[in-house]
Amino acid sequence: MRYRTLIRNAAVVLPGETARTSVLLDGGRIAAVDAAAHTRADEVVDAAGLHLMPGVIDDQVHFRDPGLTHKEDLRTGSRACAAGGVTSFLEMPNTVPQTVTAEALAAKLALAARRSVVNYGFYIGATADNLDELNRAARTPGIKIFMGSSTGNMLVDDQESLEAVFAGTTLPIAAHCEDEGTVRANRAALDPPLTVHDHTRIRDHRAAAVATRRAIGLARRHRRRFHVLHVSTAGEVEILAGQPQDLVTAEACPHHLLLDAADYARLGTLAQMNPSLKTAADREALWRGLREGAIQIVATDHAPHTLEEKGAPYPASPSGVPAVETVLPLMLNEVNRGHCTLRDLVAWMCDGPARIWDMVGKGRIEEGYDADVVLVDMEAERAVRNEEQRTKCGWSPWHGTVLKGWPVRTWAGGRTVFADGRVERKPVGGEIVFDHALGGYWATRDE
């Protein structure tokens, strides 16, 4: 028997408007919007004073499972998602073993079915010689290319290999765009000892712009759907402006939107990530890119390492920061600060990712869509605390930061996965079904 939940009196962020109304979840679907007060339900939730929005879709996480599970695993990472209002994640292929074969992809999906408390999907990674595997892959959002900052044999930066992937496959492609040759030349030009302040000099503006321009050129020449991951510079925003959005899209991450290179002095290697932090002017350009549409979505690039690992002297310290549990509060805080609206957030963090990655039935509060929703309290105010993080690495670069606006209850597939400060422990999420035949990034199931 399906469980029915009636969420009453919330300010509901709908396509096109925000309205105070009631929403009925019936099993895994949204059965009604503007449901009648007398509608039969197993549970009635009085959401007066709260906002109901679609669950966040994070299209770029590293949950380290399998092989690096001392940092994170699918259970801890998905539970951190639930607490942060993230109801669906897409995970990257640089695990151990790497997800570069159809068999490795199938193994990850089976692992997530046993461990994840929210919805999940996994990219397959490109190498210089796995074209057949990329074409065998199914049940995946797309192909991930590391044009810089890779592990194992996943660095793909020579022109012949890149041409082969763009010309010889059919899945959407996403890429880490930093030019490896530029990065290596910048590193060689610096005299040791190096400090974390050198990280932005090594992974500089040119490294990002050169690779982004190159990848977009490949996408346009071969007419391939292409997504630029973690944009970090004003130059990239200029490159992206005016690109055809049925072909090229892009994302920004909270660390690049809210931090810059000046934060090395305060955070040290906790602020080390790839691409590197840039300037305050770049940060403002990313916001402008979001508002003007050159950048379509916000994602975390959640990349956890232990504090012990991050505490190694640079450059032995690894790059990456955790963010799935804090991204929604961070962005809700920006809404409260007047930098964007709640409807902007839904476009950037819910509807946009669903359209880009062909997640049919996700990203909106609309009848017939999946019952992935989150209640948020825009007036709740509290500090981010390392000791309260559910991510296994147990820290946040925003430790001690007071944020206004927090998720209070999360449903994935119509089932509560976070409420009253507690996270569901049993795997209740479901594999995301991808439909890459919709005819364009912004096609919806109804069009």
Summary of the structure (lengths in Angstrom):
residues: 447
radius of gyration: 20.7
end to end distance: 31.6
largest distance: 72.4
contacts: 1633
relative contact order: 0.17
helix: 32%
strand: 23%
